[in-house]
Amino acid sequence: MKLPRVECPSCTRSIAAEPVAGRLSKGRIWRHDAPDARRDADGHLLSCAGSLEIVDLPYGQLEIEIEAEGSAMLPDDAMALF
Ligand SMILES: [Zn+2]
């Protein structure tokens, strides 16, 4: 499944967002490294502060994704299942 991309509120990069179960318009930004790849005292890369943040998903993108996955093959009442 191709995930919609949203702008990270912290580093403003375009990051994939995973839809949150039960909240169609919300997504969780995938964990990603800080823009300048900072490391903590143990040498581990630090995640960007925007990682795992819950954000609004771009509804238009989501709509396109669904259409692109072959809605022509779905029965007319398929939308009732969503
Ligand atoms: Zn970020």
PDB file of the backbone (N, CA, C, O) and the ligand in Angstrom, with CONECT records:
HET     ZN  A 101       1
ATOM      1  N   MET A   1       0.844  -1.195   0.000  1.00  0.00           N
ATOM      2  CA  MET A   1       0.000   0.000   0.000  1.00  0.00           C
ATOM      3  C   MET A   1       0.874   1.238   0.000  1.00  0.00           C
ATOM      4  O   MET A   1       1.817   1.354   0.783  1.00  0.00           O
ATOM      5  N   LYS A   2       0.550   2.147  -0.878  1.00  0.00           N
ATOM      6  CA  LYS A   2       1.297   3.401  -0.949  1.00  0.00           C
ATOM      7  C   LYS A   2       0.703   4.372   0.063  1.00  0.00           C
ATOM      8  O   LYS A   2      -0.498   4.644   0.042  1.00  0.00           O
ATOM      9  N   LEU A   3       1.542   4.888   0.941  1.00  0.00           N
ATOM     10  CA  LEU A   3       1.054   5.767   1.993  1.00  0.00           C
ATOM     11  C   LEU A   3       1.066   7.221   1.528  1.00  0.00           C
ATOM     12  O   LEU A   3       1.950   7.645   0.784  1.00  0.00           O
ATOM     13  N   PRO A   4       0.071   7.968   1.981  1.00  0.00           N
ATOM     14  CA  PRO A   4       0.085   9.402   1.674  1.00  0.00           C
ATOM     15  C   PRO A   4       1.246  10.065   2.386  1.00  0.00           C
ATOM     16  O   PRO A   4       1.693   9.599   3.434  1.00  0.00           O
ATOM     17  N   ARG A   5       1.732  11.153   1.813  1.00  0.00           N
ATOM     18  CA  ARG A   5       2.828  11.887   2.437  1.00  0.00           C
ATOM     19  C   ARG A   5       2.324  13.206   2.976  1.00  0.00           C
ATOM     20  O   ARG A   5       1.502  13.883   2.359  1.00  0.00           O
ATOM     21  N   VAL A   6       2.832  13.550   4.132  1.00  0.00           N
ATOM     22  CA  VAL A   6       2.464  14.819   4.753  1.00  0.00           C
ATOM     23  C   VAL A   6       3.742  15.562   5.134  1.00  0.00           C
ATOM     24  O   VAL A   6       4.819  14.975   5.244  1.00  0.00           O
ATOM     25  N   GLU A   7       3.591  16.851   5.329  1.00  0.00           N
ATOM     26  CA  GLU A   7       4.740  17.648   5.734  1.00  0.00           C
ATOM     27  C   GLU A   7       4.936  17.505   7.235  1.00  0.00           C
ATOM     28  O   GLU A   7       4.008  17.748   8.006  1.00  0.00           O
ATOM     29  N   CYS A   8       6.118  17.120   7.653  1.00  0.00           N
ATOM     30  CA  CYS A   8       6.415  16.992   9.076  1.00  0.00           C
ATOM     31  C   CYS A   8       6.336  18.377   9.722  1.00  0.00           C
ATOM     32  O   CYS A   8       6.956  19.321   9.232  1.00  0.00           O
ATOM     33  N   PRO A   9       5.568  18.509  10.832  1.00  0.00           N
ATOM     34  CA  PRO A   9       5.437  19.823  11.476  1.00  0.00           C
ATOM     35  C   PRO A   9       6.747  20.302  12.093  1.00  0.00           C
ATOM     36  O   PRO A   9       6.886  21.484  12.408  1.00  0.00           O
ATOM     37  N   SER A  10       7.691  19.411  12.264  1.00  0.00           N
ATOM     38  CA  SER A  10       8.940  19.804  12.903  1.00  0.00           C
ATOM     39  C   SER A  10      10.038  20.145  11.894  1.00  0.00           C
ATOM     40  O   SER A  10      10.667  21.198  11.994  1.00  0.00           O
ATOM     41  N   CYS A  11      10.269  19.256  10.920  1.00  0.00           N
ATOM     42  CA  CYS A  11      11.385  19.483   9.991  1.00  0.00           C
ATOM     43  C   CYS A  11      10.893  19.880   8.602  1.00  0.00           C
ATOM     44  O   CYS A  11      11.710  20.189   7.734  1.00  0.00           O
ATOM     45  N   THR A  12       9.579  19.880   8.370  1.00  0.00           N
ATOM     46  CA  THR A  12       8.915  20.289   7.130  1.00  0.00           C
ATOM     47  C   THR A  12       9.256  19.397   5.934  1.00  0.00           C
ATOM     48  O   THR A  12       8.906  19.728   4.801  1.00  0.00           O
ATOM     49  N   ARG A  13       9.932  18.274   6.172  1.00  0.00           N
ATOM     50  CA  ARG A  13      10.152  17.350   5.063  1.00  0.00           C
ATOM     51  C   ARG A  13       8.862  16.579   4.780  1.00  0.00           C
ATOM     52  O   ARG A  13       7.976  16.520   5.633  1.00  0.00           O
ATOM     53  N   SER A  14       8.755  15.995   3.602  1.00  0.00           N
ATOM     54  CA  SER A  14       7.604  15.191   3.233  1.00  0.00           C
ATOM     55  C   SER A  14       7.832  13.767   3.724  1.00  0.00           C
ATOM     56  O   SER A  14       8.738  13.076   3.260  1.00  0.00           O
ATOM     57  N   ILE A  15       6.994  13.336   4.673  1.00  0.00           N
ATOM     58  CA  ILE A  15       7.173  12.041   5.329  1.00  0.00           C
ATOM     59  C   ILE A  15       5.907  11.204   5.146  1.00  0.00           C
ATOM     60  O   ILE A  15       4.796  11.734   5.175  1.00  0.00           O
ATOM     61  N   ALA A  16       6.081   9.904   4.958  1.00  0.00           N
ATOM     62  CA  ALA A  16       4.923   9.013   4.835  1.00  0.00           C
ATOM     63  C   ALA A  16       4.141   8.999   6.148  1.00  0.00           C
ATOM     64  O   ALA A  16       4.726   9.034   7.231  1.00  0.00           O
ATOM     65  N   ALA A  17       2.812   8.947   6.038  1.00  0.00           N
ATOM     66  CA  ALA A  17       1.969   8.905   7.226  1.00  0.00           C
ATOM     67  C   ALA A  17       1.074   7.679   7.154  1.00  0.00           C
ATOM     68  O   ALA A  17       0.434   7.415   6.136  1.00  0.00           O
ATOM     69  N   GLU A  18       1.041   6.940   8.249  1.00  0.00           N
ATOM     70  CA  GLU A  18       0.246   5.721   8.330  1.00  0.00           C
ATOM     71  C   GLU A  18      -1.124   6.067   8.900  1.00  0.00           C
ATOM     72  O   GLU A  18      -1.200   6.675   9.967  1.00  0.00           O
ATOM     73  N   PRO A  19      -2.209   5.698   8.219  1.00  0.00           N
ATOM     74  CA  PRO A  19      -3.549   6.020   8.741  1.00  0.00           C
ATOM     75  C   PRO A  19      -3.745   5.443  10.138  1.00  0.00           C
ATOM     76  O   PRO A  19      -3.292   4.336  10.429  1.00  0.00           O
ATOM     77  N   VAL A  20      -4.416   6.194  10.993  1.00  0.00           N
ATOM     78  CA  VAL A  20      -4.692   5.757  12.355  1.00  0.00           C
ATOM     79  C   VAL A  20      -6.006   4.989  12.351  1.00  0.00           C
ATOM     80  O   VAL A  20      -7.006   5.480  11.829  1.00  0.00           O
ATOM     81  N   ALA A  21      -6.017   3.813  12.916  1.00  0.00           N
ATOM     82  CA  ALA A  21      -7.215   2.977  12.922  1.00  0.00           C
ATOM     83  C   ALA A  21      -8.378   3.709  13.570  1.00  0.00           C
ATOM     84  O   ALA A  21      -8.244   4.257  14.664  1.00  0.00           O
ATOM     85  N   GLY A  22      -9.506   3.716  12.899  1.00  0.00           N
ATOM     86  CA  GLY A  22     -10.704   4.323  13.453  1.00  0.00           C
ATOM     87  C   GLY A  22     -10.780   5.825  13.286  1.00  0.00           C
ATOM     88  O   GLY A  22     -11.787   6.431  13.651  1.00  0.00           O
ATOM     89  N   ARG A  23      -9.741   6.441  12.742  1.00  0.00           N
ATOM     90  CA  ARG A  23      -9.757   7.894  12.539  1.00  0.00           C
ATOM     91  C   ARG A  23      -9.304   8.177  11.121  1.00  0.00           C
ATOM     92  O   ARG A  23      -8.130   8.443  10.864  1.00  0.00           O
ATOM     93  N   LEU A  24     -10.265   8.115  10.199  1.00  0.00           N
ATOM     94  CA  LEU A  24      -9.960   8.160   8.766  1.00  0.00           C
ATOM     95  C   LEU A  24      -9.191   9.393   8.332  1.00  0.00           C
ATOM     96  O   LEU A  24      -8.397   9.328   7.394  1.00  0.00           O
ATOM     97  N   SER A  25      -9.411  10.505   8.994  1.00  0.00           N
ATOM     98  CA  SER A  25      -8.786  11.745   8.536  1.00  0.00           C
ATOM     99  C   SER A  25      -7.440  11.991   9.217  1.00  0.00           C
ATOM    100  O   SER A  25      -6.781  12.996   8.951  1.00  0.00           O
ATOM    101  N   LYS A  26      -7.030  11.065  10.101  1.00  0.00           N
ATOM    102  CA  LYS A  26      -5.789  11.264  10.854  1.00  0.00           C
ATOM    103  C   LYS A  26      -4.732  10.252  10.437  1.00  0.00           C
ATOM    104  O   LYS A  26      -5.041   9.124  10.053  1.00  0.00           O
ATOM    105  N   GLY A  27      -3.484  10.678  10.520  1.00  0.00           N
ATOM    106  CA  GLY A  27      -2.385   9.779  10.221  1.00  0.00           C
ATOM    107  C   GLY A  27      -1.249   9.988  11.196  1.00  0.00           C
ATOM    108  O   GLY A  27      -1.111  11.057  11.790  1.00  0.00           O
ATOM    109  N   ARG A  28      -0.429   8.947  11.356  1.00  0.00           N
ATOM    110  CA  ARG A  28       0.733   9.049  12.232  1.00  0.00           C
ATOM    111  C   ARG A  28       1.984   9.110  11.355  1.00  0.00           C
ATOM    112  O   ARG A  28       2.240   8.212  10.553  1.00  0.00           O
ATOM    113  N   ILE A  29       2.740  10.162  11.518  1.00  0.00           N
ATOM    114  CA  ILE A  29       3.965  10.339  10.725  1.00  0.00           C
ATOM    115  C   ILE A  29       4.967   9.250  11.087  1.00  0.00           C
ATOM    116  O   ILE A  29       5.207   8.962  12.259  1.00  0.00           O
ATOM    117  N   TRP A  30       5.536   8.664  10.063  1.00  0.00           N
ATOM    118  CA  TRP A  30       6.518   7.612  10.305  1.00  0.00           C
ATOM    119  C   TRP A  30       7.738   8.180  11.005  1.00  0.00           C
ATOM    120  O   TRP A  30       8.110   9.337  10.811  1.00  0.00           O
ATOM    121  N   ARG A  31       8.360   7.329  11.831  1.00  0.00           N
ATOM    122  CA  ARG A  31       9.574   7.763  12.520  1.00  0.00           C
ATOM    123  C   ARG A  31      10.641   8.076  11.485  1.00  0.00           C
ATOM    124  O   ARG A  31      10.847   7.315  10.539  1.00  0.00           O
ATOM    125  N   HIS A  32      11.299   9.175  11.667  1.00  0.00           N
ATOM    126  CA  HIS A  32      12.396   9.530  10.762  1.00  0.00           C
ATOM    127  C   HIS A  32      13.461  10.259  11.556  1.00  0.00           C
ATOM    128  O   HIS A  32      13.189  10.833  12.610  1.00  0.00           O
ATOM    129  N   ASP A  33      14.678  10.227  11.033  1.00  0.00           N
ATOM    130  CA  ASP A  33      15.794  10.834  11.754  1.00  0.00           C
ATOM    131  C   ASP A  33      15.708  12.358  11.724  1.00  0.00           C
ATOM    132  O   ASP A  33      15.112  12.946  10.820  1.00  0.00           O
ATOM    133  N   ALA A  34      16.298  12.966  12.703  1.00  0.00           N
ATOM    134  CA  ALA A  34      16.360  14.423  12.758  1.00  0.00           C
ATOM    135  C   ALA A  34      17.103  14.936  11.522  1.00  0.00           C
ATOM    136  O   ALA A  34      18.001  14.262  11.017  1.00  0.00           O
ATOM    137  N   PRO A  35      16.736  16.120  11.037  1.00  0.00           N
ATOM    138  CA  PRO A  35      17.306  16.646   9.788  1.00  0.00           C
ATOM    139  C   PRO A  35      18.831  16.703   9.793  1.00  0.00           C
ATOM    140  O   PRO A  35      19.466  16.441   8.771  1.00  0.00           O
ATOM    141  N   ASP A  36      19.419  17.042  10.935  1.00  0.00           N
ATOM    142  CA  ASP A  36      20.882  17.148  10.979  1.00  0.00           C
ATOM    143  C   ASP A  36      21.512  15.898  11.591  1.00  0.00           C
ATOM    144  O   ASP A  36      22.679  15.916  11.981  1.00  0.00           O
ATOM    145  N   ALA A  37      20.742  14.815  11.677  1.00  0.00           N
ATOM    146  CA  ALA A  37      21.246  13.516  12.135  1.00  0.00           C
ATOM    147  C   ALA A  37      22.006  13.619  13.450  1.00  0.00           C
ATOM    148  O   ALA A  37      23.115  13.101  13.584  1.00  0.00           O
ATOM    149  N   ARG A  38      21.398  14.291  14.412  1.00  0.00           N
ATOM    150  CA  ARG A  38      22.038  14.396  15.731  1.00  0.00           C
ATOM    151  C   ARG A  38      22.099  13.034  16.408  1.00  0.00           C
ATOM    152  O   ARG A  38      21.297  12.147  16.118  1.00  0.00           O
ATOM    153  N   ARG A  39      23.032  12.884  17.287  1.00  0.00           N
ATOM    154  CA  ARG A  39      23.150  11.638  18.044  1.00  0.00           C
ATOM    155  C   ARG A  39      23.139  11.950  19.529  1.00  0.00           C
ATOM    156  O   ARG A  39      23.574  13.013  19.970  1.00  0.00           O
ATOM    157  N   ASP A  40      22.623  10.978  20.295  1.00  0.00           N
ATOM    158  CA  ASP A  40      22.636  11.174  21.738  1.00  0.00           C
ATOM    159  C   ASP A  40      23.992  10.745  22.303  1.00  0.00           C
ATOM    160  O   ASP A  40      24.904  10.412  21.547  1.00  0.00           O
ATOM    161  N   ALA A  41      24.121  10.753  23.629  1.00  0.00           N
ATOM    162  CA  ALA A  41      25.407  10.473  24.274  1.00  0.00           C
ATOM    163  C   ALA A  41      25.927   9.076  23.935  1.00  0.00           C
ATOM    164  O   ALA A  41      27.135   8.843  23.960  1.00  0.00           O
ATOM    165  N   ASP A  42      25.025   8.152  23.621  1.00  0.00           N
ATOM    166  CA  ASP A  42      25.430   6.782  23.300  1.00  0.00           C
ATOM    167  C   ASP A  42      25.716   6.590  21.818  1.00  0.00           C
ATOM    168  O   ASP A  42      26.076   5.493  21.391  1.00  0.00           O
ATOM    169  N   GLY A  43      25.557   7.642  21.039  1.00  0.00           N
ATOM    170  CA  GLY A  43      25.832   7.539  19.612  1.00  0.00           C
ATOM    171  C   GLY A  43      24.648   7.098  18.786  1.00  0.00           C
ATOM    172  O   GLY A  43      24.787   6.877  17.583  1.00  0.00           O
ATOM    173  N   HIS A  44      23.472   6.963  19.407  1.00  0.00           N
ATOM    174  CA  HIS A  44      22.281   6.581  18.649  1.00  0.00           C
ATOM    175  C   HIS A  44      21.705   7.796  17.938  1.00  0.00           C
ATOM    176  O   HIS A  44      21.685   8.901  18.479  1.00  0.00           O
ATOM    177  N   LEU A  45      21.241   7.573  16.728  1.00  0.00           N
ATOM    178  CA  LEU A  45      20.586   8.653  15.998  1.00  0.00           C
ATOM    179  C   LEU A  45      19.311   9.068  16.716  1.00  0.00           C
ATOM    180  O   LEU A  45      18.570   8.225  17.222  1.00  0.00           O
ATOM    181  N   LEU A  46      19.065  10.354  16.756  1.00  0.00           N
ATOM    182  CA  LEU A  46      17.845  10.853  17.388  1.00  0.00           C
ATOM    183  C   LEU A  46      16.753  10.992  16.347  1.00  0.00           C
ATOM    184  O   LEU A  46      16.998  11.407  15.214  1.00  0.00           O
ATOM    185  N   SER A  47      15.532  10.633  16.755  1.00  0.00           N
ATOM    186  CA  SER A  47      14.395  10.808  15.864  1.00  0.00           C
ATOM    187  C   SER A  47      14.026  12.282  15.792  1.00  0.00           C
ATOM    188  O   SER A  47      14.241  13.039  16.738  1.00  0.00           O
ATOM    189  N   CYS A  48      13.473  12.669  14.666  1.00  0.00           N
ATOM    190  CA  CYS A  48      12.941  14.017  14.523  1.00  0.00           C
ATOM    191  C   CYS A  48      11.808  14.201  15.534  1.00  0.00           C
ATOM    192  O   CYS A  48      11.072  13.257  15.819  1.00  0.00           O
ATOM    193  N   ALA A  49      11.670  15.389  16.065  1.00  0.00           N
ATOM    194  CA  ALA A  49      10.629  15.658  17.058  1.00  0.00           C
ATOM    195  C   ALA A  49       9.230  15.430  16.490  1.00  0.00           C
ATOM    196  O   ALA A  49       8.277  15.218  17.239  1.00  0.00           O
ATOM    197  N   GLY A  50       9.114  15.473  15.155  1.00  0.00           N
ATOM    198  CA  GLY A  50       7.800  15.266  14.535  1.00  0.00           C
ATOM    199  C   GLY A  50       7.471  13.798  14.323  1.00  0.00           C
ATOM    200  O   GLY A  50       6.362  13.481  13.893  1.00  0.00           O
ATOM    201  N   SER A  51       8.401  12.890  14.610  1.00  0.00           N
ATOM    202  CA  SER A  51       8.153  11.468  14.413  1.00  0.00           C
ATOM    203  C   SER A  51       6.977  11.006  15.245  1.00  0.00           C
ATOM    204  O   SER A  51       6.841  11.390  16.407  1.00  0.00           O
ATOM    205  N   LEU A  52       6.124  10.179  14.653  1.00  0.00           N
ATOM    206  CA  LEU A  52       4.969   9.555  15.305  1.00  0.00           C
ATOM    207  C   LEU A  52       3.902  10.565  15.709  1.00  0.00           C
ATOM    208  O   LEU A  52       2.967  10.224  16.433  1.00  0.00           O
ATOM    209  N   GLU A  53       4.034  11.790  15.252  1.00  0.00           N
ATOM    210  CA  GLU A  53       3.021  12.811  15.522  1.00  0.00           C
ATOM    211  C   GLU A  53       1.734  12.461  14.772  1.00  0.00           C
ATOM    212  O   GLU A  53       1.793  11.939  13.659  1.00  0.00           O
ATOM    213  N   ILE A  54       0.581  12.740  15.364  1.00  0.00           N
ATOM    214  CA  ILE A  54      -0.699  12.530  14.706  1.00  0.00           C
ATOM    215  C   ILE A  54      -1.071  13.810  13.966  1.00  0.00           C
ATOM    216  O   ILE A  54      -1.134  14.886  14.561  1.00  0.00           O
ATOM    217  N   VAL A  55      -1.314  13.686  12.678  1.00  0.00           N
ATOM    218  CA  VAL A  55      -1.625  14.865  11.861  1.00  0.00           C
ATOM    219  C   VAL A  55      -2.852  14.587  11.000  1.00  0.00           C
ATOM    220  O   VAL A  55      -3.276  13.440  10.861  1.00  0.00           O
ATOM    221  N   ASP A  56      -3.414  15.634  10.430  1.00  0.00           N
ATOM    222  CA  ASP A  56      -4.501  15.479   9.472  1.00  0.00           C
ATOM    223  C   ASP A  56      -3.935  14.924   8.173  1.00  0.00           C
ATOM    224  O   ASP A  56      -2.907  15.396   7.688  1.00  0.00           O
ATOM    225  N   LEU A  57      -4.599  13.930   7.614  1.00  0.00           N
ATOM    226  CA  LEU A  57      -4.170  13.402   6.330  1.00  0.00           C
ATOM    227  C   LEU A  57      -4.736  14.274   5.217  1.00  0.00           C
ATOM    228  O   LEU A  57      -5.845  14.796   5.332  1.00  0.00           O
ATOM    229  N   PRO A  58      -3.974  14.429   4.146  1.00  0.00           N
ATOM    230  CA  PRO A  58      -4.505  15.162   2.990  1.00  0.00           C
ATOM    231  C   PRO A  58      -5.575  14.324   2.318  1.00  0.00           C
ATOM    232  O   PRO A  58      -5.268  13.326   1.666  1.00  0.00           O
ATOM    233  N   TYR A  59      -6.831  14.725   2.473  1.00  0.00           N
ATOM    234  CA  TYR A  59      -7.930  13.884   2.011  1.00  0.00           C
ATOM    235  C   TYR A  59      -7.873  13.648   0.515  1.00  0.00           C
ATOM    236  O   TYR A  59      -8.175  12.549   0.049  1.00  0.00           O
ATOM    237  N   GLY A  60      -7.488  14.664  -0.243  1.00  0.00           N
ATOM    238  CA  GLY A  60      -7.424  14.526  -1.691  1.00  0.00           C
ATOM    239  C   GLY A  60      -6.486  13.414  -2.117  1.00  0.00           C
ATOM    240  O   GLY A  60      -6.812  12.635  -3.012  1.00  0.00           O
ATOM    241  N   GLN A  61      -5.323  13.333  -1.484  1.00  0.00           N
ATOM    242  CA  GLN A  61      -4.361  12.281  -1.810  1.00  0.00           C
ATOM    243  C   GLN A  61      -4.932  10.911  -1.523  1.00  0.00           C
ATOM    244  O   GLN A  61      -4.773   9.979  -2.312  1.00  0.00           O
ATOM    245  N   LEU A  62      -5.602  10.793  -0.381  1.00  0.00           N
ATOM    246  CA  LEU A  62      -6.157   9.511   0.030  1.00  0.00           C
ATOM    247  C   LEU A  62      -7.189   9.037  -0.995  1.00  0.00           C
ATOM    248  O   LEU A  62      -7.250   7.855  -1.335  1.00  0.00           O
ATOM    249  N   GLU A  63      -7.984   9.970  -1.473  1.00  0.00           N
ATOM    250  CA  GLU A  63      -9.022   9.649  -2.439  1.00  0.00           C
ATOM    251  C   GLU A  63      -8.407   9.105  -3.725  1.00  0.00           C
ATOM    252  O   GLU A  63      -8.903   8.142  -4.309  1.00  0.00           O
ATOM    253  N   ILE A  64      -7.322   9.737  -4.152  1.00  0.00           N
ATOM    254  CA  ILE A  64      -6.649   9.299  -5.374  1.00  0.00           C
ATOM    255  C   ILE A  64      -6.084   7.889  -5.186  1.00  0.00           C
ATOM    256  O   ILE A  64      -6.166   7.055  -6.088  1.00  0.00           O
ATOM    257  N   GLU A  65      -5.512   7.632  -4.009  1.00  0.00           N
ATOM    258  CA  GLU A  65      -4.939   6.312  -3.745  1.00  0.00           C
ATOM    259  C   GLU A  65      -5.993   5.222  -3.892  1.00  0.00           C
ATOM    260  O   GLU A  65      -5.729   4.176  -4.484  1.00  0.00           O
ATOM    261  N   ILE A  66      -7.179   5.463  -3.358  1.00  0.00           N
ATOM    262  CA  ILE A  66      -8.234   4.458  -3.395  1.00  0.00           C
ATOM    263  C   ILE A  66      -8.664   4.213  -4.846  1.00  0.00           C
ATOM    264  O   ILE A  66      -8.842   3.068  -5.261  1.00  0.00           O
ATOM    265  N   GLU A  67      -8.826   5.285  -5.602  1.00  0.00           N
ATOM    266  CA  GLU A  67      -9.232   5.137  -6.986  1.00  0.00           C
ATOM    267  C   GLU A  67      -8.175   4.387  -7.789  1.00  0.00           C
ATOM    268  O   GLU A  67      -8.498   3.609  -8.687  1.00  0.00           O
ATOM    269  N   ALA A  68      -6.909   4.632  -7.455  1.00  0.00           N
ATOM    270  CA  ALA A  68      -5.819   4.027  -8.200  1.00  0.00           C
ATOM    271  C   ALA A  68      -5.727   2.521  -7.960  1.00  0.00           C
ATOM    272  O   ALA A  68      -5.112   1.801  -8.746  1.00  0.00           O
ATOM    273  N   GLU A  69      -6.333   2.054  -6.885  1.00  0.00           N
ATOM    274  CA  GLU A  69      -6.223   0.636  -6.574  1.00  0.00           C
ATOM    275  C   GLU A  69      -7.379  -0.174  -7.149  1.00  0.00           C
ATOM    276  O   GLU A  69      -7.746  -1.206  -6.587  1.00  0.00           O
ATOM    277  N   GLY A  70      -7.942   0.264  -8.234  1.00  0.00           N
ATOM    278  CA  GLY A  70      -8.892  -0.549  -8.963  1.00  0.00           C
ATOM    279  C   GLY A  70     -10.307  -0.506  -8.448  1.00  0.00           C
ATOM    280  O   GLY A  70     -10.909  -1.558  -8.229  1.00  0.00           O
ATOM    281  N   SER A  71     -10.867   0.685  -8.243  1.00  0.00           N
ATOM    282  CA  SER A  71     -12.234   0.763  -7.745  1.00  0.00           C
ATOM    283  C   SER A  71     -13.227   0.237  -8.781  1.00  0.00           C
ATOM    284  O   SER A  71     -14.366  -0.078  -8.437  1.00  0.00           O
ATOM    285  N   ALA A  72     -12.812   0.140 -10.035  1.00  0.00           N
ATOM    286  CA  ALA A  72     -13.707  -0.358 -11.079  1.00  0.00           C
ATOM    287  C   ALA A  72     -14.070  -1.824 -10.832  1.00  0.00           C
ATOM    288  O   ALA A  72     -15.095  -2.309 -11.312  1.00  0.00           O
ATOM    289  N   MET A  73     -13.219  -2.522 -10.079  1.00  0.00           N
ATOM    290  CA  MET A  73     -13.479  -3.927  -9.814  1.00  0.00           C
ATOM    291  C   MET A  73     -14.388  -4.138  -8.607  1.00  0.00           C
ATOM    292  O   MET A  73     -14.827  -5.259  -8.351  1.00  0.00           O
ATOM    293  N   LEU A  74     -14.672  -3.073  -7.864  1.00  0.00           N
ATOM    294  CA  LEU A  74     -15.494  -3.213  -6.668  1.00  0.00           C
ATOM    295  C   LEU A  74     -16.979  -3.170  -7.037  1.00  0.00           C
ATOM    296  O   LEU A  74     -17.364  -2.450  -7.959  1.00  0.00           O
ATOM    297  N   PRO A  75     -17.804  -3.923  -6.338  1.00  0.00           N
ATOM    298  CA  PRO A  75     -19.255  -3.829  -6.562  1.00  0.00           C
ATOM    299  C   PRO A  75     -19.762  -2.454  -6.161  1.00  0.00           C
ATOM    300  O   PRO A  75     -19.109  -1.739  -5.401  1.00  0.00           O
ATOM    301  N   ASP A  76     -20.929  -2.089  -6.674  1.00  0.00           N
ATOM    302  CA  ASP A  76     -21.482  -0.753  -6.436  1.00  0.00           C
ATOM    303  C   ASP A  76     -21.662  -0.437  -4.965  1.00  0.00           C
ATOM    304  O   ASP A  76     -21.551   0.722  -4.566  1.00  0.00           O
ATOM    305  N   ASP A  77     -21.937  -1.441  -4.152  1.00  0.00           N
ATOM    306  CA  ASP A  77     -22.212  -1.174  -2.735  1.00  0.00           C
ATOM    307  C   ASP A  77     -20.943  -1.308  -1.882  1.00  0.00           C
ATOM    308  O   ASP A  77     -21.035  -1.354  -0.655  1.00  0.00           O
ATOM    309  N   ALA A  78     -19.776  -1.370  -2.504  1.00  0.00           N
ATOM    310  CA  ALA A  78     -18.533  -1.562  -1.741  1.00  0.00           C
ATOM    311  C   ALA A  78     -18.290  -0.419  -0.779  1.00  0.00           C
ATOM    312  O   ALA A  78     -17.761  -0.646   0.309  1.00  0.00           O
ATOM    313  N   MET A  79     -18.657   0.804  -1.139  1.00  0.00           N
ATOM    314  CA  MET A  79     -18.389   1.935  -0.263  1.00  0.00           C
ATOM    315  C   MET A  79     -19.127   1.781   1.069  1.00  0.00           C
ATOM    316  O   MET A  79     -18.701   2.350   2.075  1.00  0.00           O
ATOM    317  N   ALA A  80     -20.214   1.028   1.090  1.00  0.00           N
ATOM    318  CA  ALA A  80     -20.951   0.825   2.335  1.00  0.00           C
ATOM    319  C   ALA A  80     -20.086   0.073   3.351  1.00  0.00           C
ATOM    320  O   ALA A  80     -20.321   0.170   4.555  1.00  0.00           O
ATOM    321  N   LEU A  81     -19.106  -0.664   2.878  1.00  0.00           N
ATOM    322  CA  LEU A  81     -18.240  -1.410   3.779  1.00  0.00           C
ATOM    323  C   LEU A  81     -17.246  -0.503   4.489  1.00  0.00           C
ATOM    324  O   LEU A  81     -16.737  -0.855   5.552  1.00  0.00           O
ATOM    325  N   PHE A  82     -16.971   0.644   3.920  1.00  0.00           N
ATOM    326  CA  PHE A  82     -16.040   1.570   4.554  1.00  0.00           C
ATOM    327  C   PHE A  82     -16.792   2.357   5.533  1.00  0.00           C
ATOM    328  O   PHE A  82     -16.222   3.216   6.204  1.00  0.00           O
TER     329      PHE A  82
HETATM  330 ZN    ZN A 101      10.488  15.627  10.921  1.00  0.00          ZN2+
END
